[in-house]
Amino acid sequence: MPNAQEYTAVYRNVKHPRLEFKTGTLLMILPKTGWTPEQVLEKYGKWITRKQETINTAIQQTTKTSLIKTRTEKMLRTLVNRYVEAAQKELNTKINKIYFKKMKTKWASHSKNSNLTINTLLKFLPEDLISYIIYHEIAHNIERKHNETFWNLINRKHPDYQTKEKNLLTYWFLIQKTQANNPLEPNCRTKSPHRR
């Protein structure tokens, strides 16, 4: 079970406890009454331990991984547009608009209005992961939630999606580590991205 040094607890106006990993550290967001950190650790300890192991593995993998540093934002836009076109055709759906900006917690997002927002940090990723992220987000046009239906849809195109998700976590921590030592882009703080 995680010990007291491995988490931070904050109390907010929420109904249920929420657990987040930001930069690899557990953050407990707890209701102002009814839950203590010890109760959360007791109830969710196994999940927390598994998540910490996944993050530790991703951080260790950063030493065996390198960023793509030759791709410009213009090149990224071209790649994204190509993969959006392909995914729309394959999934028989339509995206409204595509936006590009630095994002603090996600590689990309899909809005209820069928707009995509792409994190410009994708330019540092291998092309197969960019393709996967785009397909993943466009699949949300068909299924909004990360449920069994959604993952079955992803599995048809990307049967190795679990490996890709782990690789994305490794790249996230590699970008974070690189930013700390030698900034890639000014004013870009990173957190562990959340998919589920």
QUIVEN-V24240 format. One line per field, one symbol per residue. ss: DSSP state (@ for helix, = for strand, . for the rest). A space follows every 50 residues. Layout:
ss=???
This chain:
ss=...@@@======.....=====..=======.....@@@@@@@@@@@@@@ @@@@@@@@@@@@@@........@@@@@@@@@@@@@@@@@@@......=== =......===.....====@@@@@..@@@@@@@@@@@@@........@@@ @@@@@@@...@@@@@@@@@@@@@@@@@@@@@...............
